[in-house]
């Protein structure tokens, strides 16, 4: 098994890259999706978030009001750290369960938005960073996600810098490009990952890992 950490700044296009890798045959463990699952209505995770931030972060039907919570935590580093301390251990436990269920020869893509911020690079055999300029990120967040420019900039500022992400990367995927070019680059990266997985498997068979 090859454990790949996939990360990138908000609006960089990481979800598109993970989708393309799955089409090639990767097993995807999506931290964002799991993060939603662990704070679904009725979960201990949601109860802990409400205890920390109050009933104002709930919608009328009792589910988490993500825009409301986001506007609170992304403007306050201490509150963001508090939220992370609740959610991250739950996400980590569920991620390990899913990884254990994958085949021995799988390329497992761990889609981890805050991989850089939380110093998690050492947990993976390979770190892939999806990179885009701040201008591209801002445009996507405002135009495609409907964020205000102020909210978008706050969320970008709460994350690692572009340079910090590139510093931990084994592979960089440039996503300031048209979709066709991105697809070609992802295909190249997939071939590389498959070769690495094969090499890792041989090493494991020989007892060298």
C-alpha positions as CSV (number, residue, x, y, z in Angstrom):
1,X,0.0,0.0,0.0
2,X,1.2,3.5,-0.9
3,X,-0.1,6.1,1.5
4,X,-0.4,9.5,-0.2
5,X,-1.2,12.8,1.5
6,X,-3.0,15.1,-0.9
7,X,-3.3,18.7,0.1
8,X,-3.7,22.3,-1.3
9,X,-5.1,25.6,-0.3
10,X,-8.8,26.3,-0.3
11,X,-9.9,26.9,-3.9
12,X,-6.8,25.3,-5.4
13,X,-8.8,22.5,-7.0
14,X,-7.8,19.6,-4.8
15,X,-11.2,18.0,-5.1
16,X,-10.9,17.9,-8.8
17,X,-7.5,16.2,-8.6
18,X,-8.8,13.7,-6.1
19,X,-11.7,12.9,-8.4
20,X,-9.3,12.3,-11.3
21,X,-7.1,10.1,-9.2
22,X,-10.1,8.0,-8.2
23,X,-11.0,7.6,-11.9
24,X,-7.5,6.1,-12.4
25,X,-8.0,3.6,-9.6
26,X,-7.0,5.3,-6.3
27,X,-8.7,4.6,-3.0
28,X,-9.8,8.0,-1.6
29,X,-10.0,8.9,2.0
30,X,-11.6,12.4,2.1
31,X,-11.0,14.2,5.3
32,X,-13.5,16.9,4.5
33,X,-16.2,14.3,3.9
34,X,-15.3,12.5,7.1
35,X,-15.3,15.8,9.0
36,X,-18.9,16.3,7.9
37,X,-19.8,12.7,9.0
38,X,-18.3,13.0,12.5
39,X,-20.4,16.2,13.3
40,X,-23.7,14.9,11.8
41,X,-26.8,15.2,13.9
42,X,-26.8,12.9,16.8
43,X,-23.1,12.4,16.9
44,X,-20.8,13.0,19.9
45,X,-18.8,15.3,17.6
46,X,-21.7,17.6,17.0
47,X,-22.5,17.7,20.7
48,X,-18.9,18.7,21.5
49,X,-19.0,21.5,18.9
50,X,-22.2,22.9,20.3
51,X,-20.8,22.7,23.8
52,X,-17.8,24.7,22.7
53,X,-19.6,27.3,20.4
54,X,-23.2,27.4,21.5
55,X,-26.5,26.6,19.9
56,X,-26.1,29.5,17.5
57,X,-24.0,27.1,15.2
58,X,-27.1,24.9,14.7
59,X,-29.6,25.3,11.9
60,X,-33.4,25.0,12.6
61,X,-33.3,21.3,11.9
62,X,-30.5,20.6,14.4
63,X,-27.7,20.2,11.9
64,X,-24.4,22.1,11.9
65,X,-24.6,25.6,10.4
66,X,-21.3,25.4,8.5
67,X,-21.3,29.0,7.1
68,X,-22.1,30.4,10.6
69,X,-19.4,28.3,12.3
70,X,-16.9,29.1,9.5
71,X,-17.5,32.9,9.9
72,X,-16.7,32.4,13.6
73,X,-13.6,30.3,13.5
74,X,-11.8,31.6,10.4
75,X,-11.7,35.1,11.9
76,X,-10.2,33.9,15.2
77,X,-7.2,31.5,15.3
78,X,-7.9,30.4,18.9
79,X,-11.5,29.4,18.0
80,X,-10.2,27.6,14.9
81,X,-7.7,25.7,17.1
82,X,-10.6,24.8,19.4
83,X,-12.7,23.4,16.6
84,X,-9.7,21.5,15.2
85,X,-9.1,19.9,18.6
86,X,-12.6,18.5,18.5
87,X,-12.8,17.4,14.9
88,X,-9.3,16.2,14.0
89,X,-9.1,13.2,16.4
90,X,-12.5,12.0,15.2
91,X,-11.4,12.3,11.6
92,X,-8.1,10.6,12.2
93,X,-9.8,7.6,13.8
94,X,-12.3,7.2,11.0
95,X,-9.5,7.6,8.4
96,X,-7.5,4.8,9.9
97,X,-10.5,2.5,9.8
98,X,-11.0,3.1,6.1
99,X,-7.3,2.7,5.3
100,X,-7.2,-0.6,7.1
101,X,-10.0,-1.8,4.8
102,X,-8.1,-1.0,1.6
103,X,-6.3,-3.7,-0.4
104,X,-2.6,-4.3,0.3
105,X,-1.5,-3.1,-3.2
106,X,-3.8,0.0,-3.2
107,X,-2.7,3.6,-3.8
108,X,-4.6,5.3,-0.9
109,X,-5.1,9.0,-1.4
110,X,-5.7,10.8,1.9
111,X,-7.3,14.2,1.0
112,X,-6.2,16.3,3.9
113,X,-6.8,20.1,3.6
114,X,-4.7,21.0,6.7
115,X,-1.9,18.5,6.2
116,X,0.7,21.3,6.2
117,X,-0.8,23.3,9.1
118,X,-0.9,20.2,11.3
119,X,2.6,18.9,10.5
120,X,1.3,15.6,9.1
121,X,3.7,15.2,6.1
122,X,5.7,12.5,7.9
123,X,2.6,10.3,8.1
124,X,2.6,9.6,4.3
125,X,4.9,7.9,1.9
126,X,4.3,10.7,-0.7
127,X,2.9,14.2,-0.3
128,X,1.1,15.7,-3.3
129,X,0.4,19.4,-3.3
130,X,-2.2,20.9,-5.6
131,X,-0.9,24.4,-6.2
132,X,-2.7,27.5,-7.5
133,X,-2.0,31.2,-7.3
134,X,-3.7,33.3,-4.6
135,X,-5.5,35.2,-7.4
136,X,-6.9,31.9,-8.8
137,X,-8.0,30.7,-5.4
138,X,-9.8,34.0,-4.7
139,X,-11.5,34.0,-8.0
140,X,-12.8,30.4,-7.5
141,X,-14.0,31.0,-4.0
142,X,-15.9,34.2,-5.0
143,X,-17.1,33.2,-8.4
144,X,-17.8,29.5,-8.0
145,X,-18.5,29.1,-4.2
146,X,-20.3,32.4,-3.7
147,X,-18.2,33.6,-0.9
148,X,-17.7,37.3,-0.2
149,X,-14.2,38.5,-0.9
150,X,-13.6,39.2,2.8
151,X,-14.7,35.7,3.8
152,X,-12.5,34.1,1.1
153,X,-9.5,36.1,2.1
154,X,-10.0,35.3,5.8
155,X,-10.1,31.6,5.0
156,X,-7.0,31.7,2.8
157,X,-5.2,33.6,5.5
158,X,-6.0,31.0,8.1
159,X,-4.2,28.3,6.1
160,X,-0.6,27.7,5.4
161,X,1.1,29.8,2.8
162,X,1.7,28.7,-0.8
163,X,5.5,28.4,0.0
164,X,4.9,26.3,3.1
165,X,2.8,23.8,1.2
166,X,5.3,23.5,-1.6
167,X,8.2,23.0,0.9
168,X,6.7,19.7,2.1
169,X,5.7,18.5,-1.4
170,X,7.2,15.4,-3.0
171,X,5.0,16.1,-6.1
172,X,3.4,19.4,-7.1
173,X,0.4,19.6,-9.4
174,X,-0.1,23.1,-11.0
175,X,-3.7,23.9,-11.2
176,X,-3.5,27.4,-12.8
177,X,-4.2,25.5,-16.0
178,X,-7.1,24.4,-18.2
179,X,-8.9,21.2,-17.2
180,X,-7.3,19.3,-20.1
181,X,-3.8,20.1,-19.0
182,X,-4.7,19.2,-15.4
183,X,-6.0,15.8,-16.6
184,X,-2.7,15.2,-18.4
185,X,-0.7,16.1,-15.3
186,X,-2.8,13.9,-13.0
187,X,-2.3,11.0,-15.4
188,X,1.5,11.5,-15.2
189,X,1.3,11.7,-11.4
190,X,-0.8,8.5,-11.2
191,X,1.8,6.6,-13.3
192,X,4.4,7.8,-10.8
193,X,2.4,6.7,-7.8
194,X,1.7,3.3,-9.2
195,X,5.5,2.8,-9.8
196,X,6.2,3.9,-6.2
197,X,3.5,1.6,-4.9
198,X,5.1,-1.3,-6.8
199,X,8.5,-0.5,-5.5
200,X,7.2,-0.2,-1.9
201,X,5.5,-3.6,-2.3
202,X,8.7,-5.2,-3.5
203,X,10.5,-3.6,-0.6
204,X,7.9,-5.0,1.8
205,X,8.1,-8.4,0.3
206,X,11.9,-8.4,0.9
207,X,11.5,-7.2,4.5
208,X,13.2,-3.9,3.8
209,X,10.3,-1.7,4.9
